[in-house]
């Protein structure tokens, strides 16, 4: 009976998550949406004229949908399609092309779904070029295999697609033009679903501002409307244009500057606002600064399994198994969802990264960059919209003469089609324009190692044992990119938590850290050194010599990075240590919640000002370190992943994504969730176990093996890490979850990283300890349907060949006999 159950389970565990097409690139329609937003909001222009290239819907019973039907892939009989147009008879679409075309091709048929099942729906497809019918299908019913539709376009730049009723009424006449594609005369190809839909855009972009504030208890929009706007535009490079809009209030001296960047290679717009007092007197109260204040319109929906706004958001990194867990909140009329940081660290409780999904197969990504206390609110009105507001949580202050503050950074990205595809567009934007590039290059996949987990508190480290560990790693042929010296290298009396005296402890390190760094460098290994400059304890150099720099004074607390003297000392002192000690990577921890210190320092008419100045100082500090050390990478750490907002991730990478480490199930969930938003992250382990190690392997891995021992199974470690080195480059590719998110110990978890430009990728799968299933068959995403792929199981060595279409239609069988167990399957396009 047991074996029967397992056989049934093996046969039925098939992953059915949505997937994107193999071309993960912004479409013209997405780019047009961003262009219309910029024109209306930043240039104060009405929506730009519709282009003459695209799809014009002349007739259709329901809205034409691109690449999907109500968020699900097109299906004709038992075959799924990732590309195409979904229409409803009676339908007529004029296709206008950018160049003369050679041929049109598609697979046509009635879409098979819960409404059409049982043979409902009868339609006839036709393609007309000029006044000639170039293709006509036979009568098609639901359940019939798709028919190949081809038409000779003979150099035409436009043609018409029609779906006629089969003379029994249009009920259930839901028609698919699947894989609809045009081959142009120059040999290039064009997916029809990549063309914008012309003349039918329901969303209207007004010239109203996408931010808000109050000034002297009046709406800021009223003030700015009455003032002349000075507009400037300049190209930052070939892919970015900066727009600056400035208003000056002659009565109070308030200058409002809105600086936005429009991207030309992504459908992305970002902005920050600056408020400055240019007068001689204090300003009136400036309050409720919302860097983002935008209404997202709800279109008339077609019937759908869900018909409301859906907010995709995620847990932050509070050191739990469910760090980075994805969440879905449906926003019905009257509902309000408020999400915020906790304690002043931006990813302490929730991530400030949001994806708003509409049932018309489109949406808006909205992200807040603020390494402080942010809040976001999503309020569904009773009519047709969603009101989105976000900013620094508390702002209620006057500005002193000459004083300036800023808002959080806002980044928005428009998308159409599949939500997972939109996350990959975001990942590609992060890689192209945000991830730090020390020395002008993206940080590569790297392995660090440390001895923290062997010596307990790092205070026991010394020159001798640090050199011993480096030597032992290299003797065991475990390639090190970095040696990491953790907390406690500095002089203190009672242990590593007592930070505030940033001088090397010469009792344990007689020659300083330089001796260890030189030892590592001579062997091709760079060094990471741990700092935590913001948390200052009592009876340390800073509290004893400069209590005026500390929120908390001599009793210890928080170093005030908004204080110019403290900022200058810290910058110079850390710069000197990095240079003199030969440190290659600066790691900044932050094991304190700053919010209470900020709030306590504010007067009634200056609420939020301390936080604002602190954040500006923190970002300027990292900018200056990077200017002085352009080849140096920075690790954001902060109690393991608690300060990973967008502004921070433009300057640093999270080499320890969470302090919840080593345990495998939680760490599988961490990778599953963090990969949606952050393409570079790290964690570590000292487990000599394949399942445990694979559960934590990611773009940056920190090894914590006890190298004093010679009885460990280093062959296993070399094998697992050697395999990781082979496929880890694909972590920079597109990310596709292949199973649902779960921390259940009876579940499987699997994902795919795909590098379409290189024609390769990797699947990582985990069978947990209580799972009765020995096999899953996930359907892969992002592949070229017509290409042949060679798949290799790195454990068994088994090689399989399948087409991209087979890998999507039927999936690939992955067997894991062990409980728990793991598998890694790589693939390469032939």
Secondary structure, 3 states (H helix, E strand, C coil): CHHHHHHHHHHHCCCCCCCCCCCCCCCHHHHHHHHHHHHHHCCCCCCCCCCCCEEEEEECCCCCEECCECCECEEECCEEECCEEEEECCEEEEEECCCCEEEEEEEEEEECCCCCCCCCCEEEEEEEECCEEEEECCCEECCCCCEEEEEECCCCCEEEEEEEECCCCCCCCEEEEEEEEEEECCCCEEEHHHCCEECCCCCCCCCCCCCEEEECCEEHHHHHHCCCCEEEEEEEECCEEEEEEEEECCCCCEEEEEEEEEECCCCEEEEEEEEEECCCCCCCCEEEEECEEEEEECCCCCCCCCCCEEEEEEECCCCCCCCCCEEEEEECCCCEEEEECECCECCCCECCEEEEEECCCEEEEEEEECCCCEEEEEEECCCCEEEEEEEECCCEECCCCCCEEECCEEEEEEEECCHHHHHHHHHHHHHHHCCCCHHHCCCCCEEEECCHHHHCCHHHCCHHHHHHHHHHHHHCCCCCCEEEECCCCECCCCCCCCCCCCCECCCCCCCCHHHHHHHHHCCCCEEEEEECCCEEECCCHHHHHCHHHEECHHHEEEECCCCHHHHHHHHHHHHHHHHHHCCCEEEECCCCCCHHHHHHHCCCCEECHHHHHHHHHHHHHHHHHHHHCCCCEEECCHHHHCCCCHHHHCCCEECCCCCCCCCHHHHHHHHHHHCCCCCCEEEEECCCCHHHHHCCCCCEEEECCCCCCCCCCHHHHHHHHHHHHHHHHHHHCEEEECCCCCCCCCCEEEEEEEECCCCEEEEEEEECCCCCCCEEEECCCCCCCCCEEEEEECCCCCEEEEEHHHHHHCCEEEECCCCCEEEEEEEEEC
